[in-house]
Amino acid sequence: MKNIFRIIRLSRPLHGLMALISFIVVLSAAFEVVAPLLSGKILDEVIQQAGNSNKEYDTLFRLLAISLATTIGYLITRSIGQRLGDHLAGKMRKYLTETFYDKALSLPQSYYDSEVSGKIVNQLNRGIVSIQDFTNTATNFIVPMILQGVIVIGALGYFNIWLAVLMVIIFPIYFMISSYSTKRWGIKEEVKNQIEDRTRGRIQEVISNMKLVKGFTNETKEYDLVSDNLDEVNEIYRTQSNEFHLYDFGREFILYLILFSTSLIIFYNAFIEAITVGTVIILIQLVERARQPLFGMSFIL
């Protein structure tokens, strides 16, 4: 999480664009949450009118019109938000590259005498591409999903406080497991990155000085060095993958236990006729929408 705040602080010239995207994302999330609320109301209205001999269509048509308008509003705001998110990612890539390059040009020659040039370029590419990918994911998926989750939990609390409590409980549990898993992954990722930087830097240096390498007949030695480094990277990745899937299983197991509990509450209330069929549809869709942000949670830690 601290890395996100560092990225935001570093990209201060882009804060205005970030604020505009945030506003559009809030509108989009609000429009999307209206859909399940209206679908349940429409279903209840259809069931009610089906039993009347003199049917009135005004309320039904009004609900359908509002549903269509909110759907169009969601599609428009989502498209605009995603386009601006892509624009932000491109602007951030340019800004960070310029900042890095300006810093690189200002460093003394003594720094470069002790560093492999390929390693520096590899760090630049990995860091900026990672931030650009994160920015795209955050603006197009993570932030909208989290805002949607907050709004949905509020709507669940209006219908049934226990459903809202269950969904609120799951967020810190999911967050803590994801955070710990990500930290464990990151520790090994740093070691991998160091090996990758040395390897890519070495490859670039060898290719740039191939005549010298061949002159000393060091081709086999250079090949073995890179091969050993890649074996080491794969071994670290094997450990990373094992840990990740263990944590992921525990995280998803808890999630589905809580989701099963929400289903019990919804269907029990329907069984005792405490809620209508339309409300059942509303609650099921709201729970599903509240669950969606959890899948993006691990990306932001």
Sequence and secondary structure as in RCSB ss.txt:
>XXXX:A:sequence
MKNIFRIIRLSRPLHGLMALISFIVVLSAAFEVVAPLLSGKILDEVIQQAGNSNKEYDTLFRLLAISLATTIGYL
ITRSIGQRLGDHLAGKMRKYLTETFYDKALSLPQSYYDSEVSGKIVNQLNRGIVSIQDFTNTATNFIVPMILQGV
IVIGALGYFNIWLAVLMVIIFPIYFMISSYSTKRWGIKEEVKNQIEDRTRGRIQEVISNMKLVKGFTNETKEYDL
VSDNLDEVNEIYRTQSNEFHLYDFGREFILYLILFSTSLIIFYNAFIEAITVGTVIILIQLVERARQPLFGMSFI
L
>XXXX:A:secstr
 HHHHHHHHHTGGGHHHHHHHHHHHHHHHHHHHHHHHHHHHHHHHHHHHHT SS   HHHHHHHHHHHHHHHHHH
HHHHHHHHHHHHHHHHHHHHHHHHHHHHHHHS HHHHHTS HHHHHHHHHHHHHHHHHHHHHIIIIIHHHHHHHH
HHHHHHHHH HHHHHHHHHHHHHHHHHHHHHHHHHHHHHHHHHHHHHHHHHHHHHHHHTHHHHHHTT HHHHHHH
HHHHHHHHHHHHHHHHHHHHHHHHHHHHHHHHHHHHHHHHHHHHHHTTSS HHHHHHHHHHHHHHHHHHHHHGGG
 
